[in-house]
Amino acid sequence: MSEENGINIRAATSNDVSLVLQFVKGLSEYERLSDELVATEENMYDSLFGPDANAEAVFACYGNGDRKEVGCAVFTQHYSTYSGRSSLYLEDLFVLPEWRRYGVGRALMAYGAKLARSRDYLRMEWSVLDWNDPAIGFYESLGAVRIKGWLTYRLSGEALERLDSSD
């Protein structure tokens, strides 16, 4: 657990899967992508705590004793052949609307930076929707830079199936 500006960061436990999913749902609504959210508690549990877990979640909490989770971040490892090393990938960051501008997002990002450095990763990376000016401004205020020249692509659904079945 770490603390910044009265905000405590704690790792999610296996009992927190539904809470992680609630934060992910909040993010999907904010990003206007609710129709893409297909995660279940079962596959979220497998991803975070199963034998082949490949992600980890943390909460930003406020208060003593009756602490309240006010933000959540989900991280995973990313590998770069160019550096020959891993980096930390921030999959999701969501702060409850009424808690924005209180240092919650900064505390979660600082936790991620400490986590990356403790694992000897070269960097922490993430994606942000091009219309999300508040998030872009926030990330740039932390010193993050936009990677020019790279576009994100996704293969899913019918296209993924079609490619999988082609020989």
N, C-alpha and C positions, 0 to 999 in steps of 0.2 A: 504494500500500500504506500502511496506517496501523497503529498499534500501540496497544493499551490493555491494561494489566496483563499484559504478556508474551504477549498474544494478537495475532498478526498477521492483518490482513485483506488478502486478495488477491482480485482480480477473477478470475472463472472464465474460462478460455480455451476455444477450440473443442475442445481435447483433453480437457476436463473434463466433457463432456456426460453420460457414463455415471455419473460421480461425483455430479453434480447430481441425476440421476435416482435414485441410491441414497439420497440424503438425502430426496428427495421421497417415496420409498417408505417410509423410516423414519417420516416425518411421517404418512403415510397410515395406517400400522399403529398409531402412537400415538393418532391421532384416531379409530381404529376405522372408517376409511373406505377400506380397501384395495380394496373392490369398486368404488369410484368412480375408481380410478387407471387411466387408459387412455393416459396419455402414453407415447410411444415415444422412443427416442434420436433418431430422425429428426425428429419434430415439435418435440422439445425443442431440437435444434440449430437448426431454422428460427426458433423463437421467440427464441432467445438470440443467434444469429450469422448468420442468413440475411439476405437483402437487405431484408426487411421486419421485421427483429427488433423486438420490442416489449417485451422484458424483459431484465433483466440479473441475473446471479448473482454472489455473492461467497462466499468461504470464510473461516471463522475457523480459523487454523492455530496449532499449538503446536509449539515446538521449533526448533532450528537445523539446517540441513543436511538432516536426515531429517525435516523437519516433517510433521506429521500434521494432516489436515483434521478438525476436531472439531465444526464447525458450519457451517451454510449459510443464506443468506438470498437470496430472489429478490424483486426490485423491478420495478415497472412504473410508468408515468406515468398519472395520473388527472386528468381535467379537470373543473372546477367552473364552471358557467355563473354561479352566484351570485357567485363572486369574480372570474370572468373570467380565472382563472389555473389553472395546473396544480399538482398536489401529487404527492408520492411515495406510491405504494401498496405496502405490504409484503405480497406475496402469500404467502410462506412464510418461516418461521423455524424451524429445527430444530437442536437441539444434541444430540449423542450423549448417551445417559443418564448414562454415567460421567463426563461433563464438565459436567454441570449444577451450578450453584452455584460455579463457578470464574470467573465474569465473562465467559463466552463470549457468552451472549445479550446482555449489556449492551454488549459490544464491537461486536456486529453492529448493535444498535440505535443506538449512537453513530455508527457508520459511516453508517447510513441518515440520521440527523439531519444529519450533515455534508454528505452528498450532497444532501439536500433544500435546505439553506441555500446550498450552492454553486450550485445551479440557480435560486435565488431563488424556490423554492416556498414557499407559505404554511404548509404542514403535511405531516405524514406520517400516513397512516391505514392501518388493517388491520382484519380481522375475527378474532374468537376464538370458539370454541365455548362455549356458555353453561355447560357442565359443567366446563370446564377451569380450575378454581380456581387451580392453580399458575401458569398463564400469566396469568390475570387479575390475580393478586396481583403478579406480576413487572411487568407493564405499568403497573399503578397505582403501584408503587414508583418507577417512572421519572418519574411525573408525568402519565401519560396519563389521560385521562378518558373514561368511557363516554358515547357519544352517545345520550342518551335520546330516545325518540319515533321512532326510525328502526328499521325492520325490513328485513332483507335478503331479497330474493326471487330466485328463479332460474327461468328458463324453459329446459327442455332436453328432449331425447328426443322422445317422441311429441307432447307439448304444443307444442314448438318447431316440429316438422314440420307439425302441424295448423295453427298460426297462419301459418306460411310459405305454406302452400298455400291459405289462405282469401283470397278476393278481395272 
